[in-house]
Amino acid sequence: MAAPAGAGAADAAARRHVRLFRSRLLGIAAGAIGMAVFALWCATIGAAGLGLGKVAAIVAHLLGAPLADDLKPSDVTVVSHLRLPRIAMAILGGAALGLAGTVMQGVTRNPLVSPYTLGISAAAAFGASLAIILGLGGLAIGQWLIVGSAFVLALLCALIVFGAGLRVGTSPETVILTGIALMYLFMAGTATIQFLASEEQLASVVHWTFGSLTRAGWPAVVALAAVSLATWPLLMRYAWPLNAIASGGDDFARSLGIPVERVRFVVCIAAVLLTATVISFTGVIGFVGLVAPHMARMIIGTDHRLLLPFSAVVGAWLLLAADAAGRLLFAPTVLPVGITVAYLGVPVFLHLVMRNRGRASA
């Protein structure tokens, strides 16, 4: 007996969906592999004159291979202690900011929401500036006290923003307006600290607020990797609820039996932990969490099962490329990545927006 025509059409549509899903998964994997190759090339940037072959040999040596005859121990030190931690922080930090921005935009249904526009970055800058002007940086564990102060203020800001949103109903307008108000408040606090600081303290505060990967070391990379390993699987687990909330809103998600408040609380806490950890080590990097989700969404669609990992890949690419540009453009002077990421990301973002509008009007 022949199957009904409607059933055959449904099966064909399901097969097309599976093929499309698999092809996009392969695209994400290709993007990640390309990023790894690009990261290897980024390790060649610097005054030591190490080519791609030597860097690859050093990485192989760090993984257990014998040291090549044409390499010196100083070459290994440069790559392993200076360049690789910087690259690892760019990859992990960009991925974390891209992922956090996607989650925040999804649960609030607001395309303007990001760690920067919610005031989280400004709060971290204020926390670090406060620790610097109080002289904590001169202590034996001063760098970690500055990091801890930035982390605590970032968490506090996020709790205020999302706490106010939950109390009033978490409307997109409430969240973004609360975040903008806090952003200007913390920016005013940082400006006050800069006005009162000594010349030495002022230099430290300004350098920190630019956003830089020069402070990245293996302890910071390990800390961020641990937070990422704890939060990424959790966020992927909530991909389906995020789809329902982002596409249909709270009432639609509740009609499907999704505990909206619990989902929003869990994913926001995970996103805030990622953001606060990154910013507390790197300083203010404001563009990745806003533009990476948009770029990923335009390329791969709105399914969070694909959007979350691809946003991480796009964010990592963006921060890695911005850091490479900052080291090359005015060499030997290194531009802070917080500056170059805006120069690099804005034209790409505008191009994608215009292309997306062209498709929509076609």
Phi, psi and omega in degrees: 000129183288144178288147177303150181299324180296321179294321178296319178295321179295319178296319179296319178296321179296319179294320177297320179296318180296317179297318179295318179298316181293320180295324178288325173299317178296324177297319177297316179297319178296320177297321179292320179294317177300323178295321179297319178295317178297322178297322178297320177294322179300332179289349177274348184284125179151176185278351185285346177071035180267123178279178183297321180296317179293320179297317178298321178294323178293317177298318177298321177296320179295336178270001174124351180284155177293152181287131180294154184294330184273008180252144178255155176303328179294327176296318179297319180296317180300314183288314188283330185255341182247310189273315182295318176299322179297314180294318179297320178292323177297317181292308182293319180293315178297318178297317181295317180292320177297317179295315181297319178297320178297316180296314182297319178292326181291312185285337178262348183057040183228115182289349180269354183283134175201167177304331180282311183289341175275000177086001184294318179295317179296324178294319178296319178297319178295318179298316178294318179298320179297317179295323180294314183288337176280358177082014182290336181294339180277354179282171183298323178250033186300318182298320179288330176292322176296315178300315180296320178296317177297319181296314182296316180293324177296317177296318180299316179299315181297320179296321178295314183298306184285333174295316176296322179295318179294322182292324183266351179116005177055041172291147179304323181295320180298314183296310185292322180291321176297317179296317179296318179299315179292325178301313180292327177296312181290327175296321176295320177297318178295320178297322177296317178298318179298323180293325183270347187284157172286173182299317180294316179294321180298318178299318179295317181296313182296317179299321181291321183287345178290330186086113186211152176259004183293336179276357184290129174226174182298324176301319178294319179297317179296318179298314180293322178297321179296316178296321179296315180297331180280331188258327184300310178300325179296316180293321178295328178297330182261021181297316180295311175302323177296322176301315182295316181292315184291326184270322186244349181092178185296315184296318178298316180297319178296325179295339176269004179085016181274127176285089191301314183298318180293317179300313181298318181296313184295311185289327178291320177298317179297316180295321180293320177300316178299311183297312182297322179295314180298307187294328180294336178263327188259340191089192188283117172235102196263348192261331189297315183293342178268313189274326183301316177299321179294315179299315180295319182295321180292329184273318192245352178102189189254002178288115185293342174297328176260325185294321181298306179294325181288327174298322177297317179295315180296317178299319178295315177303314185297313182288324179294316179293321179296320179293319178298318178296320179295331179275340184262324191298316183237034181305140007276359176288137181253118176285138176300142185294334177297334178277310185292331182294328177289315178300322183281320188279327184300308180296323177297316180297315180296322177298316180293322178297314181294321178294320179294321178293323178297320178294321182294327182274349182287000000 
